[in-house]
Amino acid sequence: MVGRLETGIDVLDRKLDGGLPPGCIVAYTADANSQSELLLYELTAARGTLYLTTERSDDAVRHAIETSPSEIGSPTVRHVTSDTPLEEATRLIGALPDGANLIIDTMDVLERTDTDEYVAFLNDLKTQMLETNSIAVLHCLKGNAEPDNRARTHHAADAVFDLRTKITGTELENHLSVPKFRCGGQPVEAIKLELVEEVAIDTSRDIA
């Protein structure tokens, strides 16, 4: 589709009719024990990327990206360490160039802030994405103790990508579904992915 920005992950771009529209915010949900970061690292190959890490150190993230077996770019990695994470994240995002990727890994720290302040942050984030024609991917960990503001993240997001990992027999399977896609052309079937050396479609046959 004309005007969309490729994610750089071929199978995903095909399912999304060419990619994501500029200004789009994606909430990417996954279990903490999955290899969900591999998809984030591969997104950096498509265009300039600001990678904000809220839990792991910036050195740890840089090392993980540099040693990733996937095709990667050269993202700018910054660690959000302030006692006021929303303010620091807003300041860093304010320097985002036009047509860039923004990755926040993970959102949990930001989602545990005051609700009104967090909602204001999400609205400002959307404005910034539209003004710079950029894409934001917000990494949200699933679990029993999800932050109270997780629902606000899902509501503000233009798209929700949900990664589910399960063990079937002796096989580890990853399925990516898109339960929300305001931009039209929503994929109706989950995508079976391989998250080993690179993000690719799993073409193996399912045996009942």
Summary of the structure (lengths in Angstrom):
residues: 208
radius of gyration: 16.3
end to end distance: 36.1
largest distance: 51.4
contacts: 634
relative contact order: 0.21
helix: 29%
strand: 29%
